[in-house]
């Protein structure tokens, strides 16, 4: 989930979902016949390998990071354009022949963006090969389907996060009500309240401590007439001219 969206990008992926994602990249790399299947995640200002296929010849490991912006990475373009990218052979492509993955001998790439339900980018799902690979339409559709499965998982995580935040606020609210419920011992003269440890404190301090309430000090019309009969403290419509916030 801003501000909520920023927070949701940092939530943990549950272990059972992470294992499903691992199975996805393993099967994806195996079916397409490439050394590397990856799920990449944005961790500003970097992008990291979040899940990496357990396939022979895979040079990528979970936790590997690269600076994302202006990096020249395949995945940067996918995230920036919010659309898939196919590079059959970077060595014969003027735009891609100097990209960082060439150092790992990953000369071909096929990837899709992964997004939260809010539209905010999570990262990518992709495959890379150490040889030229045109990636057939069937393979492209396969990766697209896997991307949709991952986004469905993210939607569930997002909704659970939002519901969890709402439940937390609701629980806090109930706790405040419970705290202030019941008979409070209050002095008949000075109106201080005695807590469960026997200490007396001003009513404002007690309620502020046990809730999110804040106070401002003023004077009611009756007390204004009684204690300050010579001062015109109220406007015609009954609004107090001066009100002081309690500290």
N, C-alpha and C positions, 0 to 999 in steps of 0.2 A: 503497500500500500505503500502527492505529495508528502508539501511536507510529508503527507501520507505516502505519496508515491516513492519518495526517497527512502522512507523507512522500509517499504515492502521489498526493495531491491536488496536489503541487507538481511532479510529473514533467512533462517536455516531451512534447507530442504530436508524433509523427514527421511530417515534411513530407508524406509520401504519404497519411497518414490525414487530416491537416489539409485537404489538397486535396479528398479525398472529402467531408469535412464541408462544405466550401465549395460543392461541387456540390449537396449535399443542400439547403442553405438557398436556393440560387439556384433550383433546381427547385421547391422547396416554395412559395416566394413567387410564382413564375411560374404554377404550376398553380392556386393558390388565388386569384391575382389581387390580391395585396396589396403595398404598398410595402416592407414589412419582414419578413424572415425572419431569425431570430437563434438562435445558440447562446450561452447565457450561462454563465459560469463563476464559481464562488465563489472569491474571493481575500480571505479574512478580513482586515478586517471588511467588505469590500466585495463587490459583485457586478459583474463586468465583461462587456462585449460581447466575446466570444471570436471568433465568426465572424458576419459580417453579410452578408446577400444583396446582390449587386451589381445592385440594381433601382432604377428611377427613383423619386425621392421618398423614399428611405430616409434618415431623419435620424440613424441610428445608425452609429457607426464602431468598428472593433475597437480595444479599449483604453479606450473610454468606461467610466467607473465611477460607481457610486452606492453610498452606504452601504446595506447590506442590511437590518439589523435595525431594525424599527419605521419602515421607510421609506415604507410604503404602496404599494410597487411591486406590480404584478401578480405578478411572479416570486417575490417574497417569500412570498406566500400559497401558490404552487405548491410551493415548497421546504418550507415549514413544514408543510403538510398532506400532502405527498407524494402529491398527486393532481392531475389535470388541472383547468384553470380556463378557463371560457368567459365572456367579457364582451362581448355583442353591441354594447352602446352604453353607455359609461361615463357619458355626459352625462345619460342618463335613469335612472341607477342611483345611488341615494343613497350607497351604500357606496363607489363608485368615481369619482364625478364630480370629486373633488379629488386624485386620484392624480397623481404626478409626470409620467407620460407624457402627460397632457393638455396640458402646456406645449408638447409637440412635435406636438400635434394628432393623437396616436394614441389614438383614442377607443374602439377595439375590440381585443380580445385573445383569443388561443387558445394555450394552452401546456401542456406536459407536463414532469414532473420527469425529470432524468437522474441516475442513481446509479451508483456503483462497485459491483462484485460484493459488496463487504462491506456494502452498504446505506448507506454514507456518501454524502451528496449531492455531486454534481459541479456541478449547475446546472440549466438548463432548455433546452428547445427550444421556440420560440414564433413566432407571426406576429402582426403588428399592422397595423391598417388606420386610415386617416384618415376613414373613414365607417362608418356602422352596418353590421355584418356578422354574420349569425346563425351562420355556419359550419355548413355541412351535415354530416350524419353521414359522408359520404364524405371530406370534408376533414379531419374529426376523426380518422378512421381512418388517413388518409394521414400526418398528423403523428405519430400513435401509432406507426406502422410505422417512420418515420424515427427516432423516439426509441429504438426497440428496436435499430435498426442501430447507432446511436451507442453505446448501452450494450454491444453486442457488441464494438465496437472498444475500448471502455474495459476490457472483460474481458481482451482479448488483451494490452493494454498492462500491465494489472495483473499478469497471469501472467508476462509477460516480465520485469517488474520484480522479482517474487518470485524467479524462477529466476535472474536476474542476481545478486541478493543472495546466494543460496545458492551459486552458482558462485564468486562472489568469496571467500566464506568458505572454500570448499573449496580454491581456489587458494592462499589464504593459508596454509591448513593444510599443503598439499603443500610450499609454500615453506619453512615452518618445519622440516618433516621433512628436506627436502633440505639446509637450512643445517646441521642438526645431524648429518647423516650423514657417515660417513668417519672417518678417524683424526685425533684431536685431540692435538697435542703438549702433554703435561701433565707438570709437575714431579713427580718421584718423591717429593719430600720435603714441599714446601708445598702441592702439588696445584693450583698456578696453571696457567692455560691460556695458551698463546701463540697470538695471532691471526695472520692472514695478513700483517700489517704488522710482525710481530716484537715486538709489545707483550705483556707478561704481565699477566694480571688474574685475580682470584679466580674460581673455577669458578661461583659464584653469579652474579657480575656478567656473566660471559660468556654463560651460558645465559639470564639475564633479558634481555640485549640482543638475543639472537637468537631469542627465542620469547616466548610470553605466560606462561611459568611464573613463579611466585613461590616464595619460600623462607621457611621458618621454621627457626630453629636450635634443636636439641635435643641430646641425647646418648643413644647406644644403651646397652642394659643392660650389655654387656661393658665399654664404656669407663667407664660409671658405677662399676662395681665396681673397675676398675683405678685410676682417677684420684681417685675420691671414695668410698673404702671405708667411711668413717665416716658418710656421709650416705645416708639412705633416700630416693633420688630416684624410685623406682618404687613404684607401688601394687601390691597383691597380684596384680591381674590383668595386670600388666605395662604399665600406662599411665604415661607420663611425667608427673610432677606439674607441671612447669613447661616451657613451650615459648615461645621468643621469636622473633617475626617478624623476618626480616632487613630492614635498611634500606639 
